[in-house]
Amino acid sequence: MSSDRPSDTFDLGRDLRTTPADVEALRKARVRGGSTEEYLRFLRELGHASAARLRERRLPRGDAPFRLPDPSD
């Protein structure tokens, strides 16, 4: 689909009103790029999650977890 008329440009000052507190929160939450080595170091710091540990974690309340049928049945 195309249009003969160009779209209006997005103007942050007009279209997205923010307070000084919003701007500060966004600055604090900003993701800073890092190297692949930094990312891998971060992942190593998380530690190893064994299958038993993952099974023990608390799940959201609601329906029971979905289980695939055993192919040998």
CYANA upper distance limits for C-alpha pairs under 8 A (distance plus 0.5 A):
 10 PHE  CA     15 ASP  CA      7.27
 11 ASP  CA     15 ASP  CA      6.05
 11 ASP  CA     16 LEU  CA      8.06
 12 LEU  CA     16 LEU  CA      5.54
 12 LEU  CA     17 ARG  CA      7.80
 13 GLY  CA     17 ARG  CA      6.74
 18 THR  CA     22 ASP  CA      6.20
 18 THR  CA     23 VAL  CA      7.24
 19 THR  CA     23 VAL  CA      6.97
 20 PRO  CA     24 GLU  CA      6.76
 21 ALA  CA     25 ALA  CA      6.65
 22 ASP  CA     26 LEU  CA      6.68
 23 VAL  CA     27 ARG  CA      6.72
 24 GLU  CA     28 LYS  CA      6.78
 25 ALA  CA     29 ALA  CA      6.65
 26 LEU  CA     30 ARG  CA      6.40
 34 GLY  CA     38 GLU  CA      6.63
 34 GLY  CA     39 TYR  CA      7.41
 35 SER  CA     39 TYR  CA      6.94
 36 THR  CA     40 LEU  CA      6.67
 37 GLU  CA     41 ARG  CA      6.60
 38 GLU  CA     42 PHE  CA      6.68
 39 TYR  CA     43 LEU  CA      6.82
 40 LEU  CA     44 ARG  CA      6.74
 41 ARG  CA     45 GLU  CA      6.78
 42 PHE  CA     46 LEU  CA      7.20
 43 LEU  CA     47 GLY  CA      7.86
 44 ARG  CA     48 HIS  CA      8.33
 49 ALA  CA     53 ARG  CA      6.52
 49 ALA  CA     54 LEU  CA      6.91
 50 SER  CA     54 LEU  CA      6.78
 51 ALA  CA     55 ARG  CA      6.68
 52 ALA  CA     56 GLU  CA      6.79
 53 ARG  CA     57 ARG  CA      7.05
 69 PRO  CA     73 ASP  CA      8.19
